[in-house]
Amino acid sequence: MNDLLIKKTTASFQELFGSTPSKIVLSPGRINIIGEHIDYNDGYVLPAAIDKIICFAFEKNNTNTSKIVALDLDEEFEIDVTAKVQLTDTVWTNYIRGVIHQLTSNGFELEGVNCVFSSNIPVGSGLSSSAALECGFLFGMNELFNLNIKPIDIALMGQKAEHWVGINCGIMDQFSSVMGKENKVVKIDCRTLEYEYHDANFNDYALILLDSNVKHSLMTSAYNERRQQCEEGIAIVKSHFPEISSFRDCEEKHVLELKDKMTEDVFKRCYFVVKEIKRVSLACEALDAGEIEKVGQLMFETHEGLSKEYEVSCDELDFLVDSVKNNPDVVGARVMGGGFGGCTINLIKKGTETAIKSNLSKAYFEKFGIELKIYDVKIGNGTSLHTI
């Protein structure tokens, strides 16, 4: 599938600009096995890059103006890379503008480029197409102009570009898009950015994403609200336990002891976060021991917490998880990403996927009148140059 995407992007570049691109960059989306909504709470996360990508074709154009073409949208824009960068009403362009802003504000002198990109990452499904867009464009500029930006700094600048756009995301999406490795998950310490790889030996299991095909408008407002509630909660914890500097140092008993000092919502958010941070470490131990079914059980526990305590699920997502919870061939399932729509991630025993997909699609349509989208994914490499 990616070979076709690369051919299409390259051919379109040649057609539009009359030349062969000098660099092809592949930048992946990501999944997160476990560790949801804790990247901004000083926890650990366990993401992986996937084999769904954005393909970029680049060349320098020896002017100050870059021309960027989004093939899938049939849209393009031009930007003077030496001028002050402004936000616009065309959302996708803002991620590119954010990257250019990051580069220029960090003192890098840029020239114009011609760039065409196309993607097979489903947009709006919680697979971080925006991070792939930021990091892929940044990676390409880094390669074209020999800027010598380290991979970890590409991830951090990508995150700052997203903040500039107005989405106060943690580091997980950009980090996993840049630093992913085939058949590995990466445990990221979101406080120090230390990281370690763990084998993801899902040989007997398929990773299936079930896209609810809904996106409730609560997403952005609720995301920011959850962050504020967590900040309020950790401030209360710190005021009673000065030795605690973040949720990382918290035990469940600390939060339980302060339940009457917090609003009900703040308590529930904090209680989820403390338990979820522990689940990531337990999942790594299970992966190292090859205990995939244990990983799956932790995923089910995470979903329960995201639904009942963090309250970022919705009826459609709960239905998808509840429908497979008692199926012995589904070892784990949960909502993945910000919530209020998007995908559930499912670990399913190989050989049983077809029947499960068929039954779920039928049941989901009968319940909600919505077509279920289904994506098979494999764990792939992070952002890289493709040899032309």
N, C-alpha and C positions, 0 to 999 in steps of 0.2 A: 504493500500500500504506500509506504514512504517513497519507494522508487518512482512510482507514478507521480507523486506530489513533486518530487525533485525535478522530474522531466518537465512537468507542466510549468513550474515556476521558472525554470531556465528558458524554456521556449518562449514564454510570455515576455521575459526580460529582453530576449533577442529581438522579438517582434516590436516591443515598445521603444527600445533604445538603439537597435541596430548594431548591437555588439554583444560579445560573450561576457557574462559576469566574471569578475576576477576572484570573488569569494562566494562560496555557498555555505551558509550557516544553518545548522539544524538545532532547534531549541524546543525541548519537550515540555509537555504538561506534567502534572504530578498527581499522585495519589498520596493519601496519608493512611497508613495502616492503623495507627492509634495515636492518641495525643491531640485531641481536638480542642480548640479554643484555649490552649495553654501556652502557645508561643508568646503571647503578650502578657503572660503571667509567670514568667521566669521558670517555666517548666521544661520538660523534654518533649520532643516530637519524634515521630518515626515515619518520615515520608520516603518516597522513592520516585525517581523520574520514570516516565512511561514511554511506550513506543508510539505515542501520538504526539505530533510535532507541528511547529511552525517552520517552514522552509523560507529562508531569506536569500535573495540573490543581490549582490552588491557590486558596485564599481565606483571609483572616484570620478567626479565629472569636471574637476579643475575650475570650479566656480565657488562662490560662497553660498549657493542655494542648493539645498537637497530636494530631490523629488521622490516622494514615497508613494508607492502604489499598493493598495490592498486588493488583491485579485478577487478574493471571495466576496467582497462588498462592492466591487466595481467602482471604487472610489480612490481618489488620490489627493495629495496636497503638496504644496511647496513651502519650504521654510528657509529663511536666511539664517544660517547657523552662526553668524557673527552678531546678530541682533538680539535684543532682549526677548526672551520667550514668554508668550502669553497663553493662558488657557483659552480654549474655544468651546463652542457648543457641540462640536463633533468629537464624541468621547474617545474613539479609538486613536485619533491623532494626538490626544493629550498624553498618552503613554509614551509615544515617540518624543513629543515635545519635552516631557518630563526627563527623559534620558538626555536629550541635548542640553537641557538646563543643568542637569547634574554634571555633565562633562565640562561645560563652560564655566560653571561656578567653582569647579575644582581646578581651574587654571589650564585645562587642555584646550589647545587651539585646534579648531576643526576646519575642514573644508567641506564643500558640498559632495553629496553622494547621490547616485541613482540607486534606488532600492525597490525591489518587488518582493512581496511576501504572500504566501498562501498557507493554509492550515488544515489539518484534519483533527485538531483538538475541538471537541464540541464546546461552543461558547455557552456560558451560563450554566454549566453543569457541575461547577465546583472543581474543575481540573486545572485551574489557574492558567488560563490562556493569557491573561494580562501579564503574569510574571514571565511567561515564555516570550511574549512580545517585547517586554522591556529588556530582558536579559539577552535575547537573541540579537536585538538591534545593538545593544551595548557591546556584546561580544564581537559583532561584525565591525563596528567602529574601531574597537580595540585592535583588531587584526589588520584592518585597512591602513590605519595610521600609526601602527606600532606604538601604541600608547603605554604598553607594559603594565596594564592594570591586572592585578592578581585575580584569580577566579573568585575568591571570597569577597573581594572588593567590588567585583561586578555584581554579585548578589546584593551587597549592601547598598550600592548605588541604585540598583533596580528597585529595592525597597523604598529608598528615598524618593525615587521618581514617582512611585505609586502614592506616597504620602503627599507629594506635591500636587498630584491629581485630586487628592481629597479623600483617599481611602487609607485609614490609619492601620495598615496591616502589620502583622509580625513578620519575622524574617523567613519563615518556613518555605513559602512558595518559591521565592527567588533562590534560596539556598539549594533546594532540592532540584530545581530546574538546571542550575549551573553545575552542581556537585554530584549529581546522581551517577550511579554505576549499574551496569547490567546485573540483574539477579542479586542486587544488594539493597537493603534498606539502610538509611543513614539516621542514626540517633543523634539529634542535634541538641546540645545544651543551649537553650535560648537566652541564658544569662551571660555565658562566656563565649558562645559560638564554637566551643570545642565540639568535636564530632567524632563518631566512630561508625564503621560499617559493620553490619551484621548480615550473614548469609540469609537470603530469603529462598529457602529450598521448598518452593511450592510445587514440586515436581508432580505430585499426585492430585493437585488442586488447581482449579481455574480461578482467576481473578475476574469477576464479572461486575460491571457497574450497571445498575438499573437506574436510568434517568427518569425521574418522576414527571418530567416535562412540565413542571410548574415552577414558578419563581414568585413567591409572595413578596409584596412590596415592603414588608417589614424589615427585610434583610439589612439594609444599611443602618437604619435608625436603631434596630435592636442590637446590632453588632456594637455600635458606639455606646449604647446603654449598658450592655453587659460589661464592657471594659470599665465604665464608670462605677458599676456596682462592685466589681472586683477590686478596684482601687479603694473604694470606700471600705470594703471588707478587710483588706490587708492593713489599712490604716488603723482599724479597730483592733486587729490582732496585735500589731506592733505596739500599740499604746498599752496593752495589758501584758505583753510578753516581749520586753525590749530586746531579748536575745534573738528574736525572729526578724530577719530582714526581708524575707519574701515568702511566697507560698511554698517554695522549695523546702524551707526549713520547718514547715508546718506539719503537724500530725492532725489526724481527724479529731483527736481529743481536744486540741486547742480551739478548733472551730466549734465543736459541740459545747465546750465550756462557755463560749461567748454568744451562744444562740440568742439569749434574751437581750443582748446588747445590740443585736442587728435586726434590721427589718427581715421579714420572712424571705423576701426575694434575695437580699444580700447574703443571708445565711445559705440558701440553697445553692447560689452560684459558687460561694467559697467552698462548700462541702464537696461539690462536684470537682472543682479544680484540684483540691488536695488528693482526692481519690484517683483522678485521672493521671496526675503526675506519677503516682505509684504504679498505675497500670502499664505505663510505657516501659518502666524498668522490668516489670514482670514479663511483658511481651518479649523483650530482648532475651531474657533468660530462657523463655520457652522456645524462641527461634534457635538459639544456640544449642539447645537440647533436641532440636528437631520435633518439638511437640506442637505441631501446627494446630491441633484441635484445642489446645490450651489458649493459643493466640486467638482463635475463633471465639472461645468463651469470653475472653476479655473484650472482644469487639461487641458482643451482645451486651455486656455490662456497660460499656461506654454508651451504646445507644440508649439504654434505659436512663442513664444519667443525663444525656443530652436532651432527652424527651421530657423527663419529669423534673429534673433539678435545674438544668441550664435553660430549659424551655426554648430550644431553637429548632425543634422538629415541627412537623405539621401532620395533618391527618394522612396525607398521601404517603409520606415517608414512613410513618408508624405502620401503616397498612402493609407496606412492602417488607418491613422487618418482621412484623407479627406473622405474616403469611409464611415465612420460611423458618421461624424460630424453632418449630417442633419437627422440622424435616431433617432426618439424620444425615442426609447428603449435603446439607448446608451447615458448615461447621462454624461460621461466623457471619454477621451482617450488622451494619450500622449506617446511620446517616454520615456522610463525609462532607467536610467543608463547613461553610458558614451556617448552613441550615435554611429552613423555611422554603425548601425546594432543592433542586439539584438532584444529586445521586445518592443511592446507597451503595456501599462497597460490600461485596459478598465473596466469601471463600467457599467454593463448591467442589465437591469431589468430581474429578474428571470422569466423563462418561455419562454423567447424569444431567449435564447442563441443558441439553436440548429440551427435555421434558419439563424441567423447572422453568425455563424461559417461556415456553409455550403456555403452561398452566398459569403462570403469574401474569403474563400479558393479557390473557383472557379475563382473569379475575379482576385485574386492575381496571380494564376497560368497562367491565360490568359495574364496578363500584363507582368509578369517577367519570366515565365517558371520555377518558384520556388515553391516547396511545402511549404505551411504555416504549422508551428508547433503550436499547441494550448495547453495551460496549464491552467487548472482550479486550482486556489489556494485559500487556506483559511489562515487566520491569526492565527499563532500558537505560541508556547512557544519558548523561547530562549534556548541556550545550556544547557543540563541537563543530569543527570545520569539516565539511564534506569534500573529499578529494574530487576535483572536477576531472 
